[in-house]
Amino acid sequence: MSDLASSSRFFTHDEAQAKLGRIVRTRVPGRRIPQGTEGRVGYARRQGDGYALGIQWRLTPVPLVFTILPRPPFLGLRRTPAVDWVCKDQYERYLFEDLTGKDQCHDHI
C-alpha cells in the first residue's frame, strides 16, 4: 500500500492518541447503531502502517451477547458494551465529534 493511501486510511500514532476520550455521534444509521448515537473513542489498535480507533457506543439497554461458559450449558448471555473499529476515512465520513460532550478528558486507554 502506498504511503498516501495508508495515511488517508488509518490514523497516525499521534492522531490516534489525540482522539482517545473524544465523544462522537453517528451521522448516519448503521446496522445496529441508530443515527445520532453517542460513543466514546476508547481504544486505538495498530492496523498495518497506522491505527484504527475503537468506538464504545452508549446504547440503552446495553446489548446482549452470547458468551462461552466453562460448564453446561456452555453458552450464556451477558450484557457487554458495543464497540466498533473504524479507520480514518470511516471516522471522518460517518462520525462527528460532539464538542459539548463531558468526556473530553483524553484518557489514554
N, C-alpha and C positions, 0 to 999 in steps of 0.2 A: 504494500500500500504506500502511496506517495506521502511525503510529509504534509502536503497541502490537504489531501483527503483525510489523513489521520487527524490533523489539527482541527478540521471543521467537524469531525465526527465525535471526537472524545475531548474531555476536559484535560488541561494540563494539571500537574500536581497542585500548583498554586491556585488555579481556578477552582479545582475541586475543594481544596481546603477552605477557600473563601465562601463557598456555598453551604458548607456544613452549618446546620442550625437554622437556615433560612426557612421561612414559611412560604409555601407555594399554593396555588389553586389551579385547577384544570380549566383550560379554555374550552374544551370540547368533551363530550361524554366518551368514556371508554367502555370496554366490555363489562367491567364490574365497578367502575368508578364514575359516579354521576358528574356532570358538568358543574363546576364551581366548588368541588370537594376540596377541603383544606388538607394539606400534608406538610410534612417537615422533612427537609433533607437531613437524613440521619447517618448516611453511610457513603463512603467512597471506596470503589473497588478497582484495582488495576485491570485494565482491559486493553490488551495489545500495547500500543505506544502511549496510551493515555489512561483516563479514568472515567468510569460510569458512576452515576450517583444513585443511591437507594432512597426512594421517597417512601416514608411511612405515612399512610393515609389515616386520617381521623374519621373512621366510619362508625356509625351507631346503628345497630349494635356491632360490636367487633365480630368479624366473620368467623364462622365455624370451619375448622379444617380437620381432615382425618389425621390421626396420629397412630403410630405403631406402639402397642403395649407389650411389655415383657412376658405376659402370660395370657391365657384365654380370657377374653375373646380375641386378643391380639390386635384389634382395631378399635379405636375410640374416636371421640370428637373432643376438640378443645378450641377455645377462642384464642386467636392469635392475630396480631395486627397485620394488615395487608401491606406488603412492601413491593414496589415496582422499581426495576432498574432501568434507568434512562441514559442515553448518550446525549451529547451536547445538542445535536440538531433536534432531537425529540424534546429536550428541556425547553429550548427556545421556541419551538413550534407549538407545543401543546400545553405549556405551563406559563404562569406569570407569577412573579414574586409579590407577595402581599406585604407591602411596606408598613402596613398598620398592625401586622402580627406581633404578638408579645414575645415570641421565642427568638428574637434576633440576637441571641447570646453567642452564636458561633462556637458551640461546644465542639470539641474535636473528638469524635467517637471512633 
